Amino acid sequence: MTKQMSEGQRAYEEKRAAKAGMSLDKWLSVKDREKQDEARSRAQSAKAADAEKKPGFFSRLIERAHKPL
């Protein structure tokens, strides 16, 4: 990880890595990769939600104003 861990945090992560059968470095890299994947998927779902969003009140008014009578 890029930030420094305290002694307690390091011990905790070492225990979790040992339980998973990995080295601490590998455990932290896997954990970081999962965090990046989750952030990427959250960004994609946010884009999809924005695309489905119906136009706002003023956007609809302006669109109507541009239509011929």
Jmol script that loads the backbone (N, CA, C; Angstrom):
load data "model"
ATOM      1  N   MET A   1       0.840  -1.176   0.000  1.00  0.00           N
ATOM      2  CA  MET A   1       0.000   0.000   0.000  1.00  0.00           C
ATOM      3  C   MET A   1       0.881   1.233   0.000  1.00  0.00           C
ATOM      4  N   THR A   2       0.334   2.356  -0.413  1.00  0.00           N
ATOM      5  CA  THR A   2       1.131   3.559  -0.522  1.00  0.00           C
ATOM      6  C   THR A   2       1.288   4.266   0.816  1.00  0.00           C
ATOM      7  N   LYS A   3       0.339   4.132   1.712  1.00  0.00           N
ATOM      8  CA  LYS A   3       0.455   4.819   2.991  1.00  0.00           C
ATOM      9  C   LYS A   3       1.145   3.926   4.018  1.00  0.00           C
ATOM     10  N   GLN A   4       1.745   4.558   4.992  1.00  0.00           N
ATOM     11  CA  GLN A   4       2.424   3.818   6.050  1.00  0.00           C
ATOM     12  C   GLN A   4       1.391   3.248   7.006  1.00  0.00           C
ATOM     13  N   MET A   5       1.621   2.018   7.446  1.00  0.00           N
ATOM     14  CA  MET A   5       0.715   1.381   8.391  1.00  0.00           C
ATOM     15  C   MET A   5       1.322   1.447   9.781  1.00  0.00           C
ATOM     16  N   SER A   6       0.451   1.551  10.764  1.00  0.00           N
ATOM     17  CA  SER A   6       0.939   1.500  12.134  1.00  0.00           C
ATOM     18  C   SER A   6       1.316   0.063  12.463  1.00  0.00           C
ATOM     19  N   GLU A   7       1.951  -0.115  13.591  1.00  0.00           N
ATOM     20  CA  GLU A   7       2.397  -1.439  13.997  1.00  0.00           C
ATOM     21  C   GLU A   7       1.216  -2.398  14.165  1.00  0.00           C
ATOM     22  N   GLY A   8       0.136  -1.901  14.746  1.00  0.00           N
ATOM     23  CA  GLY A   8      -1.055  -2.718  14.940  1.00  0.00           C
ATOM     24  C   GLY A   8      -1.726  -3.097  13.638  1.00  0.00           C
ATOM     25  N   GLN A   9      -1.797  -2.136  12.712  1.00  0.00           N
ATOM     26  CA  GLN A   9      -2.392  -2.416  11.400  1.00  0.00           C
ATOM     27  C   GLN A   9      -1.581  -3.452  10.651  1.00  0.00           C
ATOM     28  N   ARG A  10      -0.274  -3.316  10.730  1.00  0.00           N
ATOM     29  CA  ARG A  10       0.607  -4.260  10.036  1.00  0.00           C
ATOM     30  C   ARG A  10       0.428  -5.677  10.590  1.00  0.00           C
ATOM     31  N   ALA A  11       0.339  -5.780  11.918  1.00  0.00           N
ATOM     32  CA  ALA A  11       0.156  -7.083  12.550  1.00  0.00           C
ATOM     33  C   ALA A  11      -1.176  -7.695  12.119  1.00  0.00           C
ATOM     34  N   TYR A  12      -2.216  -6.875  12.087  1.00  0.00           N
ATOM     35  CA  TYR A  12      -3.538  -7.347  11.678  1.00  0.00           C
ATOM     36  C   TYR A  12      -3.518  -7.859  10.246  1.00  0.00           C
ATOM     37  N   GLU A  13      -2.910  -7.098   9.354  1.00  0.00           N
ATOM     38  CA  GLU A  13      -2.852  -7.502   7.943  1.00  0.00           C
ATOM     39  C   GLU A  13      -1.978  -8.740   7.762  1.00  0.00           C
ATOM     40  N   GLU A  14      -0.921  -8.871   8.564  1.00  0.00           N
ATOM     41  CA  GLU A  14      -0.086 -10.073   8.494  1.00  0.00           C
ATOM     42  C   GLU A  14      -0.889 -11.311   8.880  1.00  0.00           C
ATOM     43  N   LYS A  15      -1.736 -11.189   9.904  1.00  0.00           N
ATOM     44  CA  LYS A  15      -2.575 -12.308  10.330  1.00  0.00           C
ATOM     45  C   LYS A  15      -3.555 -12.690   9.237  1.00  0.00           C
ATOM     46  N   ARG A  16      -4.173 -11.695   8.610  1.00  0.00           N
ATOM     47  CA  ARG A  16      -5.126 -11.969   7.539  1.00  0.00           C
ATOM     48  C   ARG A  16      -4.438 -12.612   6.346  1.00  0.00           C
ATOM     49  N   ALA A  17      -3.216 -12.151   6.023  1.00  0.00           N
ATOM     50  CA  ALA A  17      -2.463 -12.724   4.908  1.00  0.00           C
ATOM     51  C   ALA A  17      -2.091 -14.171   5.213  1.00  0.00           C
ATOM     52  N   ALA A  18      -1.674 -14.432   6.444  1.00  0.00           N
ATOM     53  CA  ALA A  18      -1.304 -15.799   6.823  1.00  0.00           C
ATOM     54  C   ALA A  18      -2.519 -16.716   6.754  1.00  0.00           C
ATOM     55  N   LYS A  19      -3.661 -16.207   7.162  1.00  0.00           N
ATOM     56  CA  LYS A  19      -4.893 -16.998   7.127  1.00  0.00           C
ATOM     57  C   LYS A  19      -5.276 -17.331   5.683  1.00  0.00           C
ATOM     58  N   ALA A  20      -5.000 -16.400   4.763  1.00  0.00           N
ATOM     59  CA  ALA A  20      -5.310 -16.620   3.349  1.00  0.00           C
ATOM     60  C   ALA A  20      -4.200 -17.403   2.643  1.00  0.00           C
ATOM     61  N   GLY A  21      -3.083 -17.638   3.339  1.00  0.00           N
ATOM     62  CA  GLY A  21      -1.988 -18.395   2.755  1.00  0.00           C
ATOM     63  C   GLY A  21      -1.154 -17.600   1.787  1.00  0.00           C
ATOM     64  N   MET A  22      -1.005 -16.301   2.030  1.00  0.00           N
ATOM     65  CA  MET A  22      -0.222 -15.428   1.150  1.00  0.00           C
ATOM     66  C   MET A  22       0.815 -14.677   1.970  1.00  0.00           C
ATOM     67  N   SER A  23       1.763 -14.092   1.251  1.00  0.00           N
ATOM     68  CA  SER A  23       2.707 -13.207   1.915  1.00  0.00           C
ATOM     69  C   SER A  23       2.022 -11.855   2.111  1.00  0.00           C
ATOM     70  N   LEU A  24       2.586 -11.038   2.984  1.00  0.00           N
ATOM     71  CA  LEU A  24       1.983  -9.731   3.262  1.00  0.00           C
ATOM     72  C   LEU A  24       1.959  -8.865   2.009  1.00  0.00           C
ATOM     73  N   ASP A  25       3.061  -8.868   1.249  1.00  0.00           N
ATOM     74  CA  ASP A  25       3.119  -8.048   0.035  1.00  0.00           C
ATOM     75  C   ASP A  25       2.066  -8.468  -0.982  1.00  0.00           C
ATOM     76  N   LYS A  26       1.942  -9.767  -1.172  1.00  0.00           N
ATOM     77  CA  LYS A  26       0.952 -10.262  -2.127  1.00  0.00           C
ATOM     78  C   LYS A  26      -0.459  -9.935  -1.640  1.00  0.00           C
ATOM     79  N   TRP A  27      -0.705 -10.100  -0.344  1.00  0.00           N
ATOM     80  CA  TRP A  27      -2.018  -9.800   0.242  1.00  0.00           C
ATOM     81  C   TRP A  27      -2.392  -8.343   0.011  1.00  0.00           C
ATOM     82  N   LEU A  28      -1.441  -7.437   0.258  1.00  0.00           N
ATOM     83  CA  LEU A  28      -1.724  -6.009   0.087  1.00  0.00           C
ATOM     84  C   LEU A  28      -1.947  -5.655  -1.379  1.00  0.00           C
ATOM     85  N   SER A  29      -1.198  -6.299  -2.290  1.00  0.00           N
ATOM     86  CA  SER A  29      -1.398  -5.997  -3.711  1.00  0.00           C
ATOM     87  C   SER A  29      -2.755  -6.505  -4.189  1.00  0.00           C
ATOM     88  N   VAL A  30      -3.164  -7.689  -3.711  1.00  0.00           N
ATOM     89  CA  VAL A  30      -4.488  -8.222  -4.074  1.00  0.00           C
ATOM     90  C   VAL A  30      -5.587  -7.316  -3.523  1.00  0.00           C
ATOM     91  N   LYS A  31      -5.404  -6.891  -2.297  1.00  0.00           N
ATOM     92  CA  LYS A  31      -6.386  -6.018  -1.658  1.00  0.00           C
ATOM     93  C   LYS A  31      -6.499  -4.681  -2.401  1.00  0.00           C
ATOM     94  N   ASP A  32      -5.359  -4.126  -2.822  1.00  0.00           N
ATOM     95  CA  ASP A  32      -5.352  -2.871  -3.561  1.00  0.00           C
ATOM     96  C   ASP A  32      -6.012  -3.042  -4.927  1.00  0.00           C
ATOM     97  N   ARG A  33      -5.723  -4.167  -5.610  1.00  0.00           N
ATOM     98  CA  ARG A  33      -6.322  -4.428  -6.917  1.00  0.00           C
ATOM     99  C   ARG A  33      -7.838  -4.555  -6.805  1.00  0.00           C
ATOM    100  N   GLU A  34      -8.314  -5.239  -5.759  1.00  0.00           N
ATOM    101  CA  GLU A  34      -9.762  -5.374  -5.561  1.00  0.00           C
ATOM    102  C   GLU A  34     -10.411  -4.016  -5.321  1.00  0.00           C
ATOM    103  N   LYS A  35      -9.721  -3.158  -4.582  1.00  0.00           N
ATOM    104  CA  LYS A  35     -10.249  -1.829  -4.308  1.00  0.00           C
ATOM    105  C   LYS A  35     -10.360  -1.025  -5.603  1.00  0.00           C
ATOM    106  N   GLN A  36      -9.355  -1.140  -6.479  1.00  0.00           N
ATOM    107  CA  GLN A  36      -9.386  -0.434  -7.755  1.00  0.00           C
ATOM    108  C   GLN A  36     -10.495  -0.970  -8.659  1.00  0.00           C
ATOM    109  N   ASP A  37     -10.669  -2.289  -8.683  1.00  0.00           N
ATOM    110  CA  ASP A  37     -11.731  -2.885  -9.486  1.00  0.00           C
ATOM    111  C   ASP A  37     -13.101  -2.426  -9.009  1.00  0.00           C
ATOM    112  N   GLU A  38     -13.274  -2.371  -7.701  1.00  0.00           N
ATOM    113  CA  GLU A  38     -14.556  -1.928  -7.142  1.00  0.00           C
ATOM    114  C   GLU A  38     -14.830  -0.469  -7.498  1.00  0.00           C
ATOM    115  N   ALA A  39     -13.801   0.370  -7.422  1.00  0.00           N
ATOM    116  CA  ALA A  39     -13.971   1.782  -7.771  1.00  0.00           C
ATOM    117  C   ALA A  39     -14.315   1.932  -9.249  1.00  0.00           C
ATOM    118  N   ARG A  40     -13.673   1.117 -10.092  1.00  0.00           N
ATOM    119  CA  ARG A  40     -13.952   1.178 -11.532  1.00  0.00           C
ATOM    120  C   ARG A  40     -15.383   0.756 -11.829  1.00  0.00           C
ATOM    121  N   SER A  41     -15.848  -0.296 -11.159  1.00  0.00           N
ATOM    122  CA  SER A  41     -17.214  -0.768 -11.408  1.00  0.00           C
ATOM    123  C   SER A  41     -18.234   0.242 -10.874  1.00  0.00           C
ATOM    124  N   ARG A  42     -17.906   0.890  -9.744  1.00  0.00           N
ATOM    125  CA  ARG A  42     -18.796   1.927  -9.214  1.00  0.00           C
ATOM    126  C   ARG A  42     -18.900   3.101 -10.172  1.00  0.00           C
ATOM    127  N   ALA A  43     -17.785   3.478 -10.798  1.00  0.00           N
ATOM    128  CA  ALA A  43     -17.793   4.582 -11.754  1.00  0.00           C
ATOM    129  C   ALA A  43     -18.624   4.222 -12.983  1.00  0.00           C
ATOM    130  N   GLN A  44     -18.506   2.986 -13.451  1.00  0.00           N
ATOM    131  CA  GLN A  44     -19.281   2.560 -14.614  1.00  0.00           C
ATOM    132  C   GLN A  44     -20.771   2.530 -14.298  1.00  0.00           C
ATOM    133  N   SER A  45     -21.132   2.085 -13.112  1.00  0.00           N
ATOM    134  CA  SER A  45     -22.547   2.050 -12.753  1.00  0.00           C
ATOM    135  C   SER A  45     -23.096   3.468 -12.578  1.00  0.00           C
ATOM    136  N   ALA A  46     -22.258   4.390 -12.123  1.00  0.00           N
ATOM    137  CA  ALA A  46     -22.693   5.776 -11.994  1.00  0.00           C
ATOM    138  C   ALA A  46     -22.942   6.383 -13.373  1.00  0.00           C
ATOM    139  N   LYS A  47     -22.085   6.047 -14.342  1.00  0.00           N
ATOM    140  CA  LYS A  47     -22.289   6.537 -15.706  1.00  0.00           C
ATOM    141  C   LYS A  47     -23.595   5.998 -16.276  1.00  0.00           C
ATOM    142  N   ALA A  48     -23.862   4.726 -16.020  1.00  0.00           N
ATOM    143  CA  ALA A  48     -25.089   4.105 -16.526  1.00  0.00           C
ATOM    144  C   ALA A  48     -26.312   4.746 -15.882  1.00  0.00           C
ATOM    145  N   ALA A  49     -26.224   5.060 -14.594  1.00  0.00           N
ATOM    146  CA  ALA A  49     -27.343   5.687 -13.898  1.00  0.00           C
ATOM    147  C   ALA A  49     -27.592   7.089 -14.453  1.00  0.00           C
ATOM    148  N   ASP A  50     -26.507   7.823 -14.781  1.00  0.00           N
ATOM    149  CA  ASP A  50     -26.664   9.155 -15.341  1.00  0.00           C
ATOM    150  C   ASP A  50     -27.283   9.100 -16.730  1.00  0.00           C
ATOM    151  N   ALA A  51     -26.951   8.069 -17.497  1.00  0.00           N
ATOM    152  CA  ALA A  51     -27.493   7.942 -18.844  1.00  0.00           C
ATOM    153  C   ALA A  51     -28.993   7.652 -18.801  1.00  0.00           C
ATOM    154  N   GLU A  52     -29.452   6.925 -17.791  1.00  0.00           N
ATOM    155  CA  GLU A  52     -30.862   6.575 -17.674  1.00  0.00           C
ATOM    156  C   GLU A  52     -31.696   7.713 -17.082  1.00  0.00           C
ATOM    157  N   LYS A  53     -31.052   8.689 -16.491  1.00  0.00           N
ATOM    158  CA  LYS A  53     -31.734   9.775 -15.811  1.00  0.00           C
ATOM    159  C   LYS A  53     -32.554  10.606 -16.797  1.00  0.00           C
ATOM    160  N   LYS A  54     -33.769  10.912 -16.432  1.00  0.00           N
ATOM    161  CA  LYS A  54     -34.629  11.710 -17.300  1.00  0.00           C
ATOM    162  C   LYS A  54     -34.184  13.174 -17.210  1.00  0.00           C
ATOM    163  N   PRO A  55     -34.370  13.944 -18.299  1.00  0.00           N
ATOM    164  CA  PRO A  55     -33.911  15.339 -18.301  1.00  0.00           C
ATOM    165  C   PRO A  55     -34.614  16.155 -17.221  1.00  0.00           C
ATOM    166  N   GLY A  56     -33.914  17.148 -16.718  1.00  0.00           N
ATOM    167  CA  GLY A  56     -34.454  17.994 -15.663  1.00  0.00           C
ATOM    168  C   GLY A  56     -35.560  18.905 -16.164  1.00  0.00           C
ATOM    169  N   PHE A  57     -36.155  19.623 -15.238  1.00  0.00           N
ATOM    170  CA  PHE A  57     -37.289  20.494 -15.533  1.00  0.00           C
ATOM    171  C   PHE A  57     -36.930  21.544 -16.581  1.00  0.00           C
ATOM    172  N   PHE A  58     -35.825  22.250 -16.375  1.00  0.00           N
ATOM    173  CA  PHE A  58     -35.460  23.318 -17.293  1.00  0.00           C
ATOM    174  C   PHE A  58     -35.028  22.772 -18.653  1.00  0.00           C
ATOM    175  N   SER A  59     -34.399  21.623 -18.664  1.00  0.00           N
ATOM    176  CA  SER A  59     -34.020  21.006 -19.945  1.00  0.00           C
ATOM    177  C   SER A  59     -35.255  20.674 -20.760  1.00  0.00           C
ATOM    178  N   ARG A  60     -36.282  20.171 -20.104  1.00  0.00           N
ATOM    179  CA  ARG A  60     -37.524  19.853 -20.811  1.00  0.00           C
ATOM    180  C   ARG A  60     -38.197  21.121 -21.308  1.00  0.00           C
ATOM    181  N   LEU A  61     -38.186  22.194 -20.521  1.00  0.00           N
ATOM    182  CA  LEU A  61     -38.789  23.463 -20.956  1.00  0.00           C
ATOM    183  C   LEU A  61     -38.073  24.023 -22.176  1.00  0.00           C
ATOM    184  N   ILE A  62     -36.762  24.003 -22.164  1.00  0.00           N
ATOM    185  CA  ILE A  62     -35.989  24.542 -23.290  1.00  0.00           C
ATOM    186  C   ILE A  62     -36.244  23.689 -24.528  1.00  0.00           C
ATOM    187  N   GLU A  63     -36.311  22.382 -24.358  1.00  0.00           N
ATOM    188  CA  GLU A  63     -36.578  21.490 -25.483  1.00  0.00           C
ATOM    189  C   GLU A  63     -37.952  21.801 -26.077  1.00  0.00           C
ATOM    190  N   ARG A  64     -38.935  22.023 -25.237  1.00  0.00           N
ATOM    191  CA  ARG A  64     -40.286  22.361 -25.727  1.00  0.00           C
ATOM    192  C   ARG A  64     -40.284  23.712 -26.428  1.00  0.00           C
ATOM    193  N   ALA A  65     -39.506  24.655 -25.895  1.00  0.00           N
ATOM    194  CA  ALA A  65     -39.476  25.997 -26.489  1.00  0.00           C
ATOM    195  C   ALA A  65     -38.868  25.967 -27.895  1.00  0.00           C
ATOM    196  N   HIS A  66     -37.987  25.029 -28.150  1.00  0.00           N
ATOM    197  CA  HIS A  66     -37.349  24.959 -29.468  1.00  0.00           C
ATOM    198  C   HIS A  66     -38.205  24.243 -30.500  1.00  0.00           C
ATOM    199  N   LYS A  67     -39.227  23.545 -30.066  1.00  0.00           N
ATOM    200  CA  LYS A  67     -40.105  22.843 -31.010  1.00  0.00           C
ATOM    201  C   LYS A  67     -41.030  23.858 -31.690  1.00  0.00           C
ATOM    202  N   PRO A  68     -41.318  23.643 -32.978  1.00  0.00           N
ATOM    203  CA  PRO A  68     -42.237  24.573 -33.671  1.00  0.00           C
ATOM    204  C   PRO A  68     -43.663  24.400 -33.149  1.00  0.00           C
ATOM    205  N   LEU A  69     -44.423  25.462 -33.306  1.00  0.00           N
ATOM    206  CA  LEU A  69     -45.819  25.432 -32.842  1.00  0.00           C
ATOM    207  C   LEU A  69     -46.696  24.636 -33.699  1.00  0.00           C
TER     208      LEU A  69
END
end "model"
wireframe off; spacefill off
backbone 0.3
color backbone group
